[in-house]
Amino acid sequence: MKLLDAPINTCCRIERLDGPETECRRLLDLGLTPGEEMAVVQAVPFGDPLVVEVRGMRLALRRREAAWIRVL
């Protein structure tokens, strides 16, 4: 499923990134790597940003970036 579909405050694991190569490289550099656990901690309905927690830090992602992250 896409990260956008993940329930809030539920731990999930990154399966892969499906998006433009340069944009996905930036996400990888931020620590969003396959196999890493993460959780959506805050989401605004119909708007940006989506706040996620990964590796003990919180990141704000655009909804289009979150759509590229596939989780289990």
Secondary structure, 3 states (H helix, E strand, C coil): CEHHHCCECCEEEEEEECCCHHHHHHHHHCCCCCCCEEEEEEECCCCCCEEEEECCEEEEECHHHHCCEEEC
